[in-house]
Amino acid sequence: MFHSRGRYGSHSVLVSAILLVTLLMVSGCATKISVNMLQPAQYHEASLTKAVAVLPFNGPGGPEFAAEIEGVLAGIGIDDKPYFTLVDRASVDKVVSEMKFSHSGLVDPKTAVKLGKMIGAQGIYTGVVTQNRHDDSSYAERRSVCRRYEMRRDEKGRTYQGPCVDWRYYHVRCTKRVANFAVSPKLVDVATGRVIYSRNLSAVTNSSGCEDTNPVQSETVLLEQAKASVKNQFRRDIAPYYITREIRLIDSTDGIESKEAKDLLKRGMDYADKGRMDSACELWGQARNLAPASYALLYNLGVCAESRGDLDAALNLYRQSDKILGKPDDDITLALSRVGEAIKNRGKIKEALGGK
């Protein structure tokens, strides 16, 4: 999802945050640029509930993981601004204590609504940790060591070590450790009492090691890795998030008769290869005036428009490039699909960011 500066008013600063040309790479003869693109949350309604509180989760390690979820919410920022407003943890604990809410009652939507109204939250996150454990299983691996080598002599009578003729085989003890973490978070809308987000999130990590090699990873590390995976899933569910996509440029000279235009195309590719998309786009714009029938120039200018957040212009340029080429091209097809998706997501992103 891209925004242009004029289109979104108070969110004009998002241009650089939503789409950054972060890396230029060369793959064979094709220059690629990597861009960060803002995507809408997987659960759009949850992303619109900005003032939230997190109640202690049930289950093994539930209260501790609720604090980690609170950290995830507090750490989400877009355009250098916090995305969520969290009710202070001390305020939540104070009300819970004063009202003598039972621990099990905290996951009940009615209780959550009552508490949410008391602390001034729009939404209340509750949940249950259903798995927070590791299991070890033992196995053995076969090893071998040479007990005796054949001794040989070279043409000068010197002795040297030949192949092994007597092997000793033995087994060593090994351990496979599997960590499982699963949680079922939910978001209750305080105004309606409706559950607007509910998911079963889980992750499994494992490690193997033997007594004579690297030891098996500790259960603490494995569980932390599993939790990190779950938190990443949760993060994408409830707020806009970035993905990185590679966009390949086209250096074909088909449809370009002018030597000057060919030179401008090549110089533009050289600039793009060095991370200078601003100069590259300027050169391609000049080349297009000399070679309006070049599908490569139109396509590359479409990439320029896409990179500055002008999705409508990008789509138009990609369509012109596709029409001039007159046959399917993977890069153009991918560009049309990518921009079409971004245009479709534009409304959700705008709403999530509070655009008018």
VOKOLTOR-762843 format. One record per residue (C-alpha): z, x, y; residue in three letters. Coordinates in Angstrom, 2 decimals, padded with zeros to 5 digits. Layout:
REM VOKOLTOR-762843
[atom [Z,X,Y],Ala]
...
This chain:
REM VOKOLTOR-762843
[atom [000.00,000.00,000.00],Met]
[atom [-001.00,001.39,003.37],Phe]
[atom [-000.27,000.30,006.94],His]
[atom [-002.20,001.17,010.07],Ser]
[atom [-000.33,001.86,013.31],Arg]
[atom [-001.62,-001.09,015.28],Gly]
[atom [-001.33,-003.64,012.53],Arg]
[atom [002.39,-003.72,011.97],Tyr]
[atom [004.01,-003.28,015.37],Gly]
[atom [007.60,-002.17,014.83],Ser]
[atom [006.64,-000.55,011.55],His]
[atom [004.00,001.70,013.08],Ser]
[atom [005.97,004.80,012.13],Val]
[atom [005.48,003.88,008.49],Leu]
[atom [001.96,005.33,008.49],Val]
[atom [003.13,008.82,007.69],Ser]
[atom [005.87,007.62,005.33],Ala]
[atom [003.80,005.17,003.35],Ile]
[atom [000.82,007.44,002.81],Leu]
[atom [001.05,011.20,002.93],Leu]
[atom [-001.62,013.57,001.78],Val]
[atom [000.87,015.82,000.04],Thr]
[atom [-001.21,018.12,-002.08],Leu]
[atom [-004.80,019.23,-002.47],Leu]
[atom [-005.98,020.52,-005.78],Met]
[atom [-009.20,021.80,-007.22],Val]
[atom [-010.17,020.62,-010.69],Ser]
[atom [-013.41,022.26,-011.72],Gly]
[atom [-015.86,021.48,-008.91],Cys]
[atom [-014.08,018.31,-007.81],Ala]
[atom [-011.56,018.36,-004.99],Thr]
[atom [-008.71,015.90,-005.39],Lys]
[atom [-006.07,014.78,-002.96],Ile]
[atom [-002.71,013.38,-004.02],Ser]
[atom [-001.29,010.55,-001.94],Val]
[atom [002.03,008.72,-001.92],Asn]
[atom [001.51,004.96,-001.92],Met]
[atom [004.17,002.34,-001.32],Leu]
[atom [004.28,-000.39,-003.95],Gln]
[atom [006.08,-003.75,-003.80],Pro]
[atom [009.22,-004.17,-005.89],Ala]
[atom [008.72,-005.46,-009.40],Gln]
[atom [010.98,-008.41,-008.47],Tyr]
[atom [009.88,-009.41,-004.99],His]
[atom [012.62,-012.01,-004.37],Glu]
[atom [015.29,-009.43,-005.15],Ala]
[atom [013.74,-007.05,-002.61],Ser]
[atom [014.15,-009.67,000.13],Leu]
[atom [017.92,-009.91,-000.38],Thr]
[atom [019.09,-007.08,001.85],Lys]
[atom [022.84,-007.62,002.49],Ala]
[atom [024.44,-007.13,-000.93],Val]
[atom [027.68,-006.27,-002.66],Ala]
[atom [028.20,-004.80,-006.12],Val]
[atom [031.02,-006.12,-008.26],Leu]
[atom [032.56,-004.19,-011.15],Pro]
[atom [030.41,-004.44,-014.27],Phe]
[atom [031.86,-005.41,-017.62],Asn]
[atom [031.48,-003.36,-020.78],Gly]
[atom [032.20,000.27,-021.68],Pro]
[atom [032.04,002.34,-018.51],Gly]
[atom [031.01,-000.76,-016.54],Gly]
[atom [033.11,-000.19,-013.38],Pro]
[atom [031.91,003.42,-013.15],Glu]
[atom [028.28,002.45,-013.59],Phe]
[atom [028.62,-000.30,-010.96],Ala]
[atom [029.61,002.45,-008.53],Ala]
[atom [026.45,004.36,-009.53],Glu]
[atom [024.34,001.23,-008.93],Ile]
[atom [025.95,000.97,-005.51],Glu]
[atom [024.89,004.56,-004.89],Gly]
[atom [021.31,003.73,-005.87],Val]
[atom [021.21,000.84,-003.41],Leu]
[atom [022.76,002.92,-000.64],Ala]
[atom [020.26,005.72,-001.24],Gly]
[atom [017.11,003.63,-000.81],Ile]
[atom [015.49,004.32,002.53],Gly]
[atom [012.06,003.53,003.93],Ile]
[atom [010.84,004.76,007.31],Asp]
[atom [014.05,006.84,007.44],Asp]
[atom [016.14,003.68,007.55],Lys]
[atom [018.48,002.25,004.89],Pro]
[atom [016.72,-000.55,003.05],Tyr]
[atom [019.87,-002.39,001.95],Phe]
[atom [023.09,-003.19,003.79],Thr]
[atom [026.04,-002.82,001.45],Leu]
[atom [029.38,-004.54,001.86],Val]
[atom [032.06,-001.88,001.99],Asp]
[atom [033.58,-001.18,-001.43],Arg]
[atom [037.13,-001.35,-000.03],Ala]
[atom [036.45,-004.85,001.34],Ser]
[atom [035.16,-006.02,-002.03],Val]
[atom [038.16,-004.57,-003.89],Asp]
[atom [040.57,-006.11,-001.36],Lys]
[atom [039.17,-009.62,-001.77],Val]
[atom [039.01,-009.27,-005.57],Val]
[atom [042.65,-008.23,-005.60],Ser]
[atom [043.85,-010.88,-003.15],Glu]
[atom [042.04,-013.72,-004.91],Met]
[atom [043.16,-012.44,-008.32],Lys]
[atom [039.69,-012.74,-009.80],Phe]
[atom [039.74,-011.95,-013.48],Ser]
[atom [037.54,-009.07,-014.56],His]
[atom [035.48,-011.32,-016.81],Ser]
[atom [035.06,-013.85,-014.02],Gly]
[atom [033.24,-011.36,-011.85],Leu]
[atom [030.01,-011.82,-013.80],Val]
[atom [030.07,-015.59,-013.49],Asp]
[atom [027.54,-016.83,-010.86],Pro]
[atom [029.94,-019.40,-009.41],Lys]
[atom [032.64,-016.80,-008.97],Thr]
[atom [030.13,-014.37,-007.52],Ala]
[atom [029.00,-016.95,-004.97],Val]
[atom [032.56,-017.69,-003.94],Lys]
[atom [033.31,-014.02,-003.50],Leu]
[atom [029.99,-013.39,-001.74],Gly]
[atom [030.73,-015.98,000.91],Lys]
[atom [034.15,-014.45,001.53],Met]
[atom [032.76,-010.96,002.10],Ile]
[atom [029.61,-011.95,003.97],Gly]
[atom [026.99,-010.89,001.43],Ala]
[atom [023.62,-012.55,000.86],Gln]
[atom [023.51,-011.41,-002.72],Gly]
[atom [025.98,-010.23,-005.34],Ile]
[atom [025.13,-007.78,-008.10],Tyr]
[atom [027.07,-008.16,-011.32],Thr]
[atom [026.34,-006.94,-014.80],Gly]
[atom [027.41,-005.91,-018.27],Val]
[atom [027.05,-002.50,-019.86],Val]
[atom [026.11,-003.30,-023.46],Thr]
[atom [025.65,000.25,-024.79],Gln]
[atom [027.20,003.50,-023.66],Asn]
[atom [027.48,005.70,-026.71],Arg]
[atom [026.07,008.54,-028.74],His]
[atom [025.58,009.02,-032.47],Asp]
[atom [025.33,012.27,-034.42],Asp]
[atom [023.51,012.79,-037.67],Ser]
[atom [023.49,015.98,-039.73],Ser]
[atom [020.58,017.63,-041.46],Tyr]
[atom [019.66,021.08,-042.75],Ala]
[atom [016.81,023.43,-041.98],Glu]
[atom [015.53,026.09,-044.34],Arg]
[atom [015.55,029.71,-043.26],Arg]
[atom [014.29,032.88,-044.91],Ser]
[atom [015.06,036.57,-044.60],Val]
[atom [013.40,039.49,-046.32],Cys]
[atom [015.64,041.45,-048.69],Arg]
[atom [013.14,044.10,-049.74],Arg]
[atom [009.83,045.36,-048.42],Tyr]
[atom [007.12,047.14,-050.35],Glu]
[atom [006.94,050.76,-049.29],Met]
[atom [003.48,052.30,-048.99],Arg]
[atom [001.95,055.68,-048.18],Arg]
[atom [-001.00,056.34,-045.92],Asp]
[atom [-003.80,058.87,-046.53],Glu]
[atom [-001.59,061.65,-045.12],Lys]
[atom [001.28,060.83,-047.44],Gly]
[atom [003.44,059.23,-044.79],Arg]
[atom [005.63,056.31,-045.90],Thr]
[atom [005.44,053.02,-044.08],Tyr]
[atom [006.79,049.51,-044.57],Gln]
[atom [004.48,047.05,-046.28],Gly]
[atom [004.79,043.30,-046.89],Pro]
[atom [007.97,041.63,-048.03],Cys]
[atom [008.31,041.37,-051.82],Val]
[atom [011.73,039.76,-052.09],Asp]
[atom [012.78,036.82,-049.89],Trp]
[atom [016.17,035.21,-049.63],Arg]
[atom [016.19,031.53,-048.69],Tyr]
[atom [019.12,029.63,-047.24],Tyr]
[atom [019.91,026.51,-045.19],His]
[atom [021.69,026.10,-041.88],Val]
[atom [023.52,023.07,-040.60],Arg]
[atom [021.88,021.14,-037.77],Cys]
[atom [022.75,018.10,-035.70],Thr]
[atom [020.64,015.41,-034.09],Lys]
[atom [022.42,013.58,-031.28],Arg]
[atom [021.09,010.27,-029.90],Val]
[atom [022.50,008.71,-026.71],Ala]
[atom [021.98,005.04,-025.92],Asn]
[atom [022.67,003.38,-022.61],Phe]
[atom [021.91,-000.26,-021.87],Ala]
[atom [022.95,-002.59,-019.08],Val]
[atom [022.14,-006.14,-018.01],Ser]
[atom [022.36,-006.37,-014.21],Pro]
[atom [021.84,-009.60,-012.33],Lys]
[atom [021.59,-010.59,-008.68],Leu]
[atom [023.09,-013.90,-007.60],Val]
[atom [021.90,-015.52,-004.37],Asp]
[atom [025.05,-016.49,-002.49],Val]
[atom [023.44,-019.37,-000.58],Ala]
[atom [022.12,-021.18,-003.67],Thr]
[atom [024.10,-019.75,-006.59],Gly]
[atom [020.80,-019.01,-008.30],Arg]
[atom [020.27,-015.87,-010.34],Val]
[atom [017.21,-014.30,-008.71],Ile]
[atom [017.14,-011.12,-010.74],Tyr]
[atom [018.23,-010.53,-014.33],Ser]
[atom [017.08,-007.75,-016.62],Arg]
[atom [018.00,-005.90,-019.79],Asn]
[atom [017.56,-002.21,-019.00],Leu]
[atom [017.95,000.51,-021.61],Ser]
[atom [017.13,004.12,-022.32],Ala]
[atom [017.51,006.49,-025.27],Val]
[atom [017.75,010.28,-025.10],Thr]
[atom [018.18,012.73,-027.94],Asn]
[atom [018.70,016.38,-028.70],Ser]
[atom [018.64,018.52,-031.85],Ser]
[atom [020.15,021.92,-032.51],Gly]
[atom [021.21,024.21,-035.32],Cys]
[atom [024.18,026.51,-035.68],Glu]
[atom [021.99,029.62,-035.61],Asp]
[atom [019.83,028.56,-032.64],Thr]
[atom [020.33,026.61,-029.42],Asn]
[atom [023.22,024.16,-029.74],Pro]
[atom [022.69,020.43,-029.51],Val]
[atom [022.90,019.03,-025.97],Gln]
[atom [026.28,017.57,-025.04],Ser]
[atom [026.78,013.82,-025.19],Glu]
[atom [027.72,013.80,-021.50],Thr]
[atom [024.40,015.31,-020.47],Val]
[atom [022.40,013.00,-022.74],Leu]
[atom [024.16,009.89,-021.48],Leu]
[atom [023.62,010.97,-017.89],Glu]
[atom [019.91,011.39,-018.61],Gln]
[atom [019.78,007.91,-020.15],Ala]
[atom [021.62,006.44,-017.17],Lys]
[atom [019.23,008.16,-014.77],Ala]
[atom [016.29,006.53,-016.55],Ser]
[atom [017.94,003.11,-016.33],Val]
[atom [018.73,003.59,-012.64],Lys]
[atom [015.12,004.53,-011.98],Asn]
[atom [013.96,001.31,-013.68],Gln]
[atom [016.46,-000.66,-011.59],Phe]
[atom [015.30,001.08,-008.40],Arg]
[atom [011.69,-000.02,-008.94],Arg]
[atom [012.76,-003.56,-009.75],Asp]
[atom [014.62,-004.33,-006.55],Ile]
[atom [012.93,-002.47,-003.67],Ala]
[atom [009.53,-001.10,-002.66],Pro]
[atom [008.87,002.30,-004.21],Tyr]
[atom [006.37,005.13,-003.98],Tyr]
[atom [003.85,006.23,-006.55],Ile]
[atom [001.57,009.25,-006.37],Thr]
[atom [-002.12,008.82,-007.07],Arg]
[atom [-004.89,011.36,-007.15],Glu]
[atom [-008.11,010.54,-005.31],Ile]
[atom [-011.18,012.61,-006.08],Arg]
[atom [-013.68,013.40,-003.35],Leu]
[atom [-017.44,013.48,-003.94],Ile]
[atom [-019.62,016.44,-002.93],Asp]
[atom [-023.03,015.13,-004.04],Ser]
[atom [-025.91,015.79,-001.63],Thr]
[atom [-028.00,012.89,-002.97],Asp]
[atom [-029.55,011.02,-000.05],Gly]
[atom [-028.99,013.91,002.35],Ile]
[atom [-032.20,015.52,003.63],Glu]
[atom [-030.80,017.25,006.70],Ser]
[atom [-029.62,020.83,006.18],Lys]
[atom [-027.09,020.30,008.95],Glu]
[atom [-025.67,017.23,007.20],Ala]
[atom [-025.38,019.13,003.92],Lys]
[atom [-023.54,021.90,005.72],Asp]
[atom [-021.18,019.39,007.36],Leu]
[atom [-020.44,017.83,003.96],Leu]
[atom [-019.66,021.23,002.44],Lys]
[atom [-017.52,022.34,005.38],Arg]
[atom [-015.62,019.07,005.15],Gly]
[atom [-014.94,019.70,001.45],Met]
[atom [-013.69,023.19,002.32],Asp]
[atom [-011.28,021.74,004.88],Tyr]
[atom [-010.12,019.08,002.42],Ala]
[atom [-009.50,021.76,-000.17],Asp]
[atom [-007.13,023.47,002.30],Lys]
[atom [-005.24,020.30,003.17],Gly]
[atom [-007.08,019.68,006.44],Arg]
[atom [-008.18,016.09,005.94],Met]
[atom [-008.25,015.47,009.69],Asp]
[atom [-010.99,018.06,010.19],Ser]
[atom [-012.75,017.04,006.98],Ala]
[atom [-012.99,013.41,008.08],Cys]
[atom [-014.33,014.42,011.49],Glu]
[atom [-017.09,016.55,009.92],Leu]
[atom [-018.06,013.81,007.47],Trp]
[atom [-018.28,011.34,010.34],Gly]
[atom [-020.76,013.64,012.07],Gln]
[atom [-022.73,014.07,008.84],Ala]
[atom [-022.97,010.33,008.32],Arg]
[atom [-024.87,009.96,011.60],Asn]
[atom [-027.45,012.39,010.23],Leu]
[atom [-027.52,011.00,006.68],Ala]
[atom [-026.62,007.28,006.67],Pro]
[atom [-028.03,006.92,003.11],Ala]
[atom [-025.50,009.32,001.53],Ser]
[atom [-023.20,007.51,-000.88],Tyr]
[atom [-020.92,010.57,-001.03],Ala]
[atom [-020.33,010.62,002.73],Leu]
[atom [-019.61,006.89,002.78],Leu]
[atom [-017.21,007.27,-000.13],Tyr]
[atom [-015.40,010.24,001.43],Asn]
[atom [-015.10,008.38,004.72],Leu]
[atom [-013.63,005.52,002.71],Gly]
[atom [-010.98,007.95,001.46],Val]
[atom [-010.34,008.92,005.09],Cys]
[atom [-009.87,005.28,006.08],Ala]
[atom [-007.61,004.68,003.09],Glu]
[atom [-005.52,007.72,003.96],Ser]
[atom [-004.89,006.52,007.51],Arg]
[atom [-003.94,003.05,006.29],Gly]
[atom [-007.06,001.10,007.30],Asp]
[atom [-007.59,-000.71,004.02],Leu]
[atom [-010.22,-003.13,005.26],Asp]
[atom [-012.40,-000.32,006.60],Ala]
[atom [-011.90,001.64,003.37],Ala]
[atom [-012.98,-001.32,001.24],Leu]
[atom [-016.09,-001.81,003.39],Asn]
[atom [-017.06,001.86,003.11],Leu]
[atom [-016.50,001.93,-000.64],Tyr]
[atom [-018.67,-001.16,-001.02],Arg]
[atom [-021.45,000.42,001.05],Gln]
[atom [-021.26,003.56,-001.08],Ser]
[atom [-021.44,001.48,-004.26],Asp]
[atom [-024.45,-000.44,-002.96],Lys]
[atom [-026.38,002.69,-001.93],Ile]
[atom [-025.72,004.46,-005.24],Leu]
[atom [-027.01,001.43,-007.12],Gly]
[atom [-025.27,002.24,-010.40],Lys]
[atom [-021.67,002.31,-011.68],Pro]
[atom [-019.60,005.32,-010.69],Asp]
[atom [-016.07,005.88,-012.00],Asp]
[atom [-014.67,007.18,-008.71],Asp]
[atom [-016.10,004.32,-006.66],Ile]
[atom [-015.01,001.72,-009.22],Thr]
[atom [-011.49,003.16,-009.19],Leu]
[atom [-011.44,003.19,-005.38],Ala]
[atom [-012.53,-000.46,-005.16],Leu]
[atom [-009.82,-001.45,-007.64],Ser]
[atom [-007.15,000.67,-005.94],Arg]
[atom [-007.83,-000.68,-002.44],Val]
[atom [-008.15,-004.22,-003.73],Gly]
[atom [-004.71,-003.90,-005.29],Glu]
[atom [-003.28,-002.43,-002.08],Ala]
[atom [-004.70,-005.30,-000.01],Ile]
[atom [-003.22,-007.79,-002.47],Lys]
[atom [000.20,-006.09,-002.18],Asn]
[atom [000.05,-005.78,001.60],Arg]
[atom [001.67,-009.15,002.26],Gly]
[atom [004.61,-008.46,-000.06],Lys]
[atom [005.24,-005.06,001.49],Ile]
[atom [005.07,-006.52,004.99],Lys]
[atom [007.54,-009.27,004.08],Glu]
[atom [009.90,-006.85,002.38],Ala]
[atom [009.92,-004.60,005.43],Leu]
[atom [010.54,-007.51,007.76],Gly]
[atom [007.06,-007.64,009.31],Gly]
[atom [006.05,-010.61,011.33],Lys]
